[in-house]
Amino acid sequence: MSIGYRHWHSALVYSCLGRDVVGTGEQDSPDLAAVVALLEPYVDEIVAVRHQAANDERPWPVPLPDALSDGLPRAQFAGALHGVRSRLGLLGPATVVTNRRTPPSAEDLRLLADRPPHWG
């Protein structure tokens, strides 16, 4: 189905990498297998871009510039981007939340063990 938008692969690659790569061309519809094949050599770079964006509190996938977003069917793009991210294993949060709690102190343990008198 041709809807007039011709830059599917460029938009998908840009959203993942924050830049275009050679060989994206023009398409009537997104070909996820082709986009994944284009991006596979860049997976380490994508992961780095993703982590840097999380550290800098910037959005990832990277928002598209006006030149790529003009005429873009947003819902179709979101579905295609999800498919690419899924195939590349890039779903979920970019960083792992670490537990910064300290182990309970003796006072904490005493309070945790304390039971009201009616507990027997």
VEXMI-26772 format. One record per residue: residue in one letter; x, y, z of N, C-alpha, C in turn. Coordinates in pm, whole numbers, padded with zeros to 5 digits, always signed. Layout:
N
AXYZXYZXYZ/...
This chain:
120
M+00085-00118+00000+00000+00000+00000+00088+00124+00000/S+00079+00202-00099+00158+00325-00108+00076+00440-00052/I+00132+00510+00045+00062+00623+00104+00135+00754+00079/G+00240+00750-00002+00310+00872-00037+00439+00895+00038/Y+00456+00835+00154+00579+00855+00229+00686+00762+00174/R+00806+00813+00150+00909+00736+00079+01039+00717+00158/H+01045+00761+00282+01171+00758+00357+01164+00667+00480/W+01098+00555+00468+01078+00466+00582+01207+00423+00647/H+01299+00371+00569+01422+00317+00626+01508+00427+00687/S+01514+00541+00620+01590+00654+00676+01533+00697+00811/A+01401+00704+00821+01337+00745+00946+01362+00643+01056/L+01350+00515+01025+01372+00411+01126+01517+00407+01172/V+01609+00419+01078+01752+00420+01114+01786+00544+01197/Y+01734+00659+01157+01761+00782+01230+01709+00772+01373/S+01592+00714+01391+01536+00702+01525+01622+00615+01615/C+01687+00517+01559+01772+00428+01639+01910+00486+01663/L+01970+00543+01559+02109+00588+01565+02127+00737+01590/G+02028+00816+01557+02043+00959+01567+02112+01018+01444/R+02130+00937+01343+02190+00981+01216+02148+00882+01108/D+02169+00921+00983+02136+00834+00871+02259+00750+00836/V+02238+00641+00767+02348+00560+00716+02329+00544+00565/V+02435+00513+00497+02431+00495+00351+02349+00370+00320/G+02268+00379+00216+02196+00262+00168+02053+00250+00212/T+01997+00358+00268+01857+00348+00312+01760+00362+00196/G+01790+00444+00099+01706+00456-00020+01566+00505+00008/E+01475+00478-00086+01334+00515-00074+01249+00390-00087/Q+01140+00385-00009+01051+00270-00009+00906+00316+00000/D+00817+00234-00054+00673+00261-00041+00621+00218+00096/S+00686+00120+00156+00647+00071+00289+00771+00019+00359/P+00766+00011+00493+00884-00034+00566+00906-00185+00548/D+01030-00223+00531+01071-00363+00526+01158-00386+00648/L+01099-00441+00754+01169-00452+00882+01294-00538+00871/A+01288-00645+00794+01406-00732+00779+01522-00654+00716/A+01491-00571+00619+01596-00491+00554+01653-00387+00649/V+01567-00324+00729+01615-00224+00825+01702-00290+00931/V+01659-00406+00981+01739-00478+01080+01874-00517+01021/A+01875-00563+00896+02002-00597+00830+02092-00474+00818/L+02032-00358+00789+02109-00234+00781+02168-00195+00916/L+02091-00219+01023+02132-00174+01157+02220-00273+01233/E+02220-00399+01195+02296-00498+01271+02443-00461+01291/P+02513-00407+01191+02652-00369+01216+02666-00252+01316/Y+02558-00183+01343+02562-00065+01430+02501-00089+01568/V+02474-00213+01604+02404-00240+01730+02480-00183+01850/D+02612-00199+01853+02689-00144+01965+02677+00008+01972/E+02678+00072+01856+02661+00218+01853+02520+00258+01899/I+02421+00181+01858+02283+00209+01900+02271+00198+02051/V+02329+00094+02108+02325+00075+02254+02394+00194+02323/A+02507+00238+02269+02577+00353+02327+02493+00480+02318/V+02430+00502+02202+02343+00620+02185+02227+00614+02283/R+02172+00496+02299+02058+00476+02389+02097+00504+02535/H+02212+00452+02577+02257+00475+02714+02294+00622+02737/Q+02357+00685+02638+02392+00826+02651+02267+00912+02661/A+02166+00879+02582+02040+00953+02590+01976+00938+02727/A+01981+00818+02783+01924+00795+02917+02002+00875+03022/N+02135+00875+03011+02218+00949+03106+02196+01099+03096/D+02173+01148+02975+02152+01291+02953+02005+01331+02965/E+01921+01235+02999+01776+01256+03011+01715+01311+02881/R+01762+01256+02769+01707+01289+02638+01624+01170+02590/P+01531+01193+02500+01448+01081+02453+01525+00987+02360/W+01493+00862+02370+01538+00759+02275+01422+00665+02257/P+01386+00627+02139+01439+00657+02008+01445+00807+01982/V+01543+00844+01901+01571+00984+01872+01455+01045+01792/P+01405+01161+01835+01299+01227+01757+01350+01262+01617/L+01261+01250+01521+01298+01276+01382+01304+01425+01351/P+01398+01466+01265+01398+01605+01218+01279+01628+01125/D+01246+01753+01104+01131+01787+01019+01140+01726+00880/A+01259+01721+00824+01275+01667+00688+01230+01522+00679/L+01248+01446+00785+01206+01305+00783+01064+01286+00835/S+01016+01376+00917+00884+01355+00976+00769+01412+00893/D+00798+01496+00795+00692+01550+00709+00622+01439+00633/G+00493+01425+00654+00413+01325+00583+00424+01185+00641/L+00495+01169+00749+00514+01038+00811+00385+00991+00878/P+00334+00874+00842+00218+00820+00913+00264+00770+01050/R+00232+00845+01154+00286+00822+01289+00255+00683+01345/A+00133+00638+01331+00097+00507+01388+00173+00394+01318/Q+00181+00402+01187+00256+00300+01113+00403+00304+01149/F+00456+00425+01165+00596+00440+01202+00622+00381+01341/A+00532+00409+01435+00550+00357+01571+00550+00203+01570/G+00461+00145+01492+00458-00001+01481+00584-00057+01419/A+00632+00008+01313+00754-00038+01246+00874-00022+01338/L+00881+00089+01410+00993+00112+01502+00992+00009+01614/H+00875-00022+01665+00865-00126+01769+00915-00260+01714/G+00878-00292+01591+00924-00417+01530+01075-00422+01514/V+01135-00310+01472+01281-00304+01458+01348-00319+01594/R+01299-00244+01693+01357-00252+01828+01345-00393+01884/S+01231-00456+01861+01210-00592+01910+01309-00689+01847/R+01326-00680+01717+01417-00771+01646+01562-00748+01684/L+01596-00626+01726+01733-00597+01767+01754-00617+01918/G+01648-00653+01989+01659-00674+02133+01674-00544+02211/L+01609-00439+02165+01622-00307+02227+01492-00259+02290/L+01413-00350+02341+01291-00310+02410+01322-00295+02559/G+01239-00224+02630+01259-00207+02773+01349-00088+02803/P+01378-00068+02931+01459+00048+02970+01603+00034+02923/A+01667+00149+02900+01806+00149+02854+01903+00119+02966/T+01868+00152+03087+01957+00129+03199+01889+00041+03302/V+01969-00031+03374+01917-00115+03480+01916-00034+03608/V+01805-00035+03676+01794+00036+03803+01869-00045+03908/T+01958+00020+03977+02034-00049+04080+01972-00023+04216/N+01988-00117+04305+01937-00103+04440+02041-00027+04521/R+02005+00090+04565+02100+00173+04640+02074+00166+04790/R+01993+00072+04831+01965+00059+04973+02086+00000+05044/T+02104+00043+05165+02209-00015+05248+02148-00132+05326/P+02230-00227+05367+02175-00336+05447+02119-00281+05578/P+02018-00348+05632+01957-00298+05757+02058-00301+05872/S+02053-00195+05950+02139-00187+06069+02079-00272+06181/A+02150-00283+06289+02100-00359+06405+01969-00297+06454/E+01961-00165+06457+01837-00097+06500+01722-00128+06404/D+01750-00129+06275+01647-00163+06176+01598-00305+06197/L+01689-00397+06219+01651-00537+06242+01568-00551+06368/R+01604-00477+06475+01526-00481+06598+01384-00432+06573/L+01371-00322+06498+01239-00268+06470+01158-00362+06380/L+01225-00428+06285+01155-00522+06198+01107-00645+06276/A+01181-00684+06377+01144-00802+06456+01042-00769+06564/D+01026-00642+06595+00934-00600+06702+00790-00632+06662/R+00718-00696+06753+00579-00731+06730+00493-00676+06844/P+00370-00640+06814+00283-00592+06922+00255-00705+07020/P+00216-00670+07145+00194-00772+07248+00088-00875+07212/H-00014-00837+07138-00121-00932+07106-00080-01035+07001/W+00043-01026+06946+00091-01124+06849+00135-01251+06919/G+00141-01252+07049+00170-01371+07129+00309-01398+07147/
